[in-house]
Amino acid sequence: MSKLLVVDDEFRIRQIIRKYAEFEGHTVEEAVDGMQAIEVCRRQSFDLIIMDVMMPELDGFSACREIRKFSSTPIIMLSARGEEYDKIHGFELGSDDYVVKPFSPKELMMRVNAVIKRTNGKADGGTAKKDVFEYQGLVVDFSARIVSIDGKRVDMTPKEYELFFYMVKNKGLALTREKLISEVWGYDFFGDERTLDTHIKLLRKSLGEYSKCIVTLRGVGYRFETL
């Protein structure tokens, strides 16, 4: 059983999500706007947050930015806008998934369960020995989840870290789009391949001069190389 926070100014949307979430065995708390969501998150911990973008008082993007300052709880954004810019903006702020309204409650719950399964899986396990990859001025500390370039730490979203770490771990290998989506988002991911492309764009932007290490394999996928 997981604890969810549903943030939406529309009562009907909150009730629909609550109905399906409780049917799946989750417990649900609600917030009507971004300000309330931040306050609730400071007082309680959640396994996942479902957050609408367009809300009064404080929008979902701004609330996500503030929550990320003190919490790494997975966030799924809801929005009636499906433009690539909005999705990129949400991912840049640290959201884990982006669902466009109107949405299928069943599909939303499948996404919720997939995200929770992945994050819980990463939380398990014992102590890990220090594991570091270095290439010129690029340093990737897998154990500490830190990427630095020329001694300066690079800020990435949680999903950027996951994608980049997986590619570096598989340096030199051709990674198909299907393989990357399966390994980073989970085999039961219900988005589309544009989500991967969006994160590759964000990752290249974060890596600066080392973006050249991420090579596009036309019709196949991507490869991380240091030649």
N, C-alpha and C positions, 0 to 999 in steps of 0.2 A: 504494500500500500504506500502510495506517495502523496505528498502534500502539495497542492497546486494553489497558485494565486492567479485569479482571473481578473484582469483589469480592462473594463470597457464601460463607457458611459451609457450604453444601451442595456436596459434591464433585460430585454428579451434575449439578447446575445449571451449575457451572463447566465441566464437560466438554462438556455440550451446547452451551453458548455458544461454547466454544473450537472445537468441531467445525465449526459453521456459520460462525464468523468466519474461520477459516483457509481454509475453502472459498471465501469471498469474497475471499481474498487478504490479509487482515489478519494481523498478528502479535499474539500475546496473552500478557500477563503476568497472574498471578493473586495474589489476596490473600484470606485467609480471614475477616478481620474488619476493622472500621473502623480500629483502631489500626495494623494492618499496612498498610492502604491509605494512610494518612497518611505513614507512614515511606517506603513505596515512592515515593509522589508527590514527596517531598522529594528523593529521589535521582535520579529519572528523570522525563522528560517524556512525556506521552501525547497522542494526538489525541482520545481520548474515554475516559470511565470509565463502566462499567456497574456500578451499586452497589445491592446489596440493602439493604432498610431494617432488617429484624429480624435482628440478628447479635449474638453474644456480644462481650464486652470493650467494644466501642463500636458503637452502632447507626449505620445509614447516614445518618440525618439529622444526627447530631452530627459524623460524619466529613465530610460534605458542607460543613457550616459551617466546620470547621477548614481543609479544603482550599481553600475560597474565600478564605481569608485570604492565601494566597500563590500561588494559581493560578486561571486563568480557563478551564481545560480543560472542555469540555462534559461534563455528567454526566447519564446516564439512570438514574433510580431504578427499582428493581424492588420490588414489594410485593404481599403477598397481600391487603392492605387497599385497597379502591377507593373509600373514602368521600371526599367532596369536601374535608373538613378535611385529610386526609392529603395530598392533591394540592396544596392551597393551601400547606400547611406546606412541602412539598418545593420548590415554586416560589419561596416567600419566601426560602428558604435559598440559592437560586441554581441549582437543577437545571434542565436544559433540556427534559426530557421525563419522563414517569411511565408505567411499564408495569405492569399488574396481572397477577399470577400467578393461574392458570397462563397462560402466554403461548405464542404461536406463534413458534418460533425464526426462521422465515422473516420474519415481520412485524417481529420485533425487529431483524433485520439490515437490513431496509428502513429502519427508523427510524434505525439507526446510520449507514447510508450517507447518509441525507438530512441528518442533523445535521452530519456531517463535511463534506458538500458545501457546506452553507451557511456554516459557520465558515471553511473554507478559502477560499471565495469572498470573504469579507469581509477575509481576511488579505492578499489580493492587491491589486495596484494601487499607484500611486505616491503622491507627497505630495499632500495636499489643502489648499486654502486655508481660512482660518478662516471658518466658517459659523455664524452665531449668529441665533437667533430670540428676540425680547423682547416680552413683553406684561405691562405693569404690573410687578409684582415677580417675574414668572416669566421666567427666562433659560434658554434651551436652547442649549448649545454643542455642535453636531453634531461638529465636528472633534475636540474633547477628550472627547466623550461624557460631558458633565457637565450636570446639571439643577440649578438652584438657585432657591430661593424667598426673596425678601427677603435675598439675600446668603448664605443658608445652603444648603449642598449637600444635595441630596435623594438618599438611597441607594435604588437600585433594583436589581432582579435583571437579569441580562443580557437576558432576554427582555422585561422591562418596558421597558428602554431601546429595544430594537428596535421594539416595538409603538408606543411613544409617539413616537419619532422619525419613524416612517412616517406616523402620524396628523398630526403637526405639519407635516411636509413637504407633506401633502395637505390643509392647513387649508381648511375651508369645503366640502369635497367629501363627498358621501354615500358611505361606504365599506361595501360589502356584507360580510357575515360571510365569504363565500367568498373575496372579494378580500383581506381582512385575513389570513386563514389562509394563502392562497396566497403572499402577499408576505412575511409574517413567519415562517411555519413552513415554507414551501415547498409547491409544488403537489403533491408526493408525500407530504405529511403524512398519517399514518394514525391520528390521534387523532379526537376528535369536537369539535363546536362548543362543548362545555362548557369545553374548555381555553381558548378565547378568552374566554368569560364570566368564568372564574376570573381571568385576567390583567387583564381590565378592572377587576374588583373590586380587585385589588391595586394597580393603577395609580391608581385614584381615591383609594384610601387614602393612597398616597404623595404625591399632589398636594394634599391638604388642601383649602383653599378654592378651588383651581383645578380641583377635580374637576368643577365645573359646566361646564367647557369641553368635557368629553367628553359628548356628547349621544347618548342612545339613540334610534335610529330604529326604532320598532316594526315588526317583520316584515322589516326590511331589514338593519340593522347599526348602525354608529356614525358620528359626525362630530365632528371637533375644530373648535370655533368660539370666537371671542373677542369676540362681540357683547356 
